[in-house]
Amino acid sequence: MGRKVLTGILVMMMLLPACGTAGREGAVQEIESQDPENRNMEGQGIGNQSMGSQDIEKRNTGNQDIGNRNMETQDIENRNTGNQDNSYAEKADISKDAASGENGGSGIAGNAGSAAGAEEVCRKAYSRILAKEEGAGNAVVYSLIYVDNDEIPELVVWDRGYGMYSIYTIKDGEAFCMMDSVVTVELTYYEKNGIVALFARWMGGGDEGGYGWYYYELTEDKTITDEDPPLLHFIYEASYDEDGNWSGGGVSRYYHMEQEVDETAYREMASSLGIVEGEGKNCTDNALEKKEMMEVLGF
C-alpha cells in the first residue's frame, strides 16, 4: 500500500511542472498577441485644416463683424513674435527643458504616474500627433508650453499657412485636444492657469482701426473651437466724424460670455482668472519644425 502511494506521488510531481509550463506559454502567447502600439492613444486629429476661411461671426460683439478675424494680417508666417532671432539650438534647448524638467522646466513627468511612465506616454502621444501632419511641410510648427496646472507640458500645433492653432494635453494616458483648429492672428497663454487669449484686428487695427482680445479657459472636459464664445473679451473701435476723419480716439466695450458689462466688472473678473494685461506668453515663441520636435521628444 505504501509503495502504491509513493508511486502516485511521484507521478503527480512529474506532471505538475508540465502543466505550469503550458500555462506560462499560453499567457506569453496571449500577451504577445496584443499590439501595444494599437492600445496606445491615437490622439485626436487636428482635422479641419482647411477651415482658415470659416465663418467666425460668433466673435461679433454688437454691430462689429469680426468674422474675418485674421484679415489684414501681416504675413502670419512671420508672426512668431519676440523671438524670431532665436536659433534652432536655443529653441530646442527651451523645448527640451520643458520636456525634461531641467533648468526650470517642469518636465513631462508628473501626476500621470511614475516619471518614466509619464514621459513615455507623453512622448508617444505627441509623436503620434506630429505623425498625422504628413505633407504639411514647414507650414506647421510645434512648441511645448504649460497651460494647465500640472507638470505635463501641452503641445501646440501652429499651421502658419492658415493662422490656425491646436493645443493638446495628456488625459487618462492619451492625447486630448483642448483647442482645435482655432484661427487667430496671435495666440498667447497664461502659464499654469488654463487661460489662453486670441488677438483680432480689423480696419488695420491700432488706434485708428479696431482690435480685441478674447479669453478662453482650457480644460480637459471640452475642446474649444471657433464656434465657442469666449469667457471674457473686449474690443476697441476708433471713432470717425461724418467726413470720415478719425476723431483721435475710440470706444472700448467689455463682455462676459458675450454679455456687455462695465469696465470695472470686467477688470474684476479678469483679475479673478489671473489675467494681467501684458503678462501673457506667446504660444509659439519657441516653435520647432516637425523633425526638430521629434528629436526633442526622443525620436
Secondary structure as GFF3:
##gff-version 3
##sequence-region A 1 299
A	DSSP	alpha_helix	2	33	.	.	.	ID=ss1
A	DSSP	alpha_helix	36	39	.	.	.	ID=ss2
A	DSSP	three_ten_helix	51	53	.	.	.	ID=ss3
A	DSSP	three_ten_helix	57	59	.	.	.	ID=ss4
A	DSSP	three_ten_helix	76	78	.	.	.	ID=ss5
A	DSSP	alpha_helix	88	100	.	.	.	ID=ss6
A	DSSP	alpha_helix	115	131	.	.	.	ID=ss7
A	DSSP	three_ten_helix	137	139	.	.	.	ID=ss8
A	DSSP	beta_strand	140	145	.	.	.	ID=ss9
A	DSSP	beta_strand	154	159	.	.	.	ID=ss10
A	DSSP	beta_strand	164	171	.	.	.	ID=ss11
A	DSSP	beta_strand	174	183	.	.	.	ID=ss12
A	DSSP	beta_strand	186	190	.	.	.	ID=ss13
A	DSSP	beta_strand	195	202	.	.	.	ID=ss14
A	DSSP	beta_strand	210	217	.	.	.	ID=ss15
A	DSSP	beta_strand	232	240	.	.	.	ID=ss16
A	DSSP	beta_strand	246	256	.	.	.	ID=ss17
A	DSSP	beta_strand	259	261	.	.	.	ID=ss18
A	DSSP	alpha_helix	263	272	.	.	.	ID=ss19
A	DSSP	beta_strand	281	282	.	.	.	ID=ss20
A	DSSP	beta_strand	288	289	.	.	.	ID=ss21
A	DSSP	alpha_helix	290	296	.	.	.	ID=ss22
###
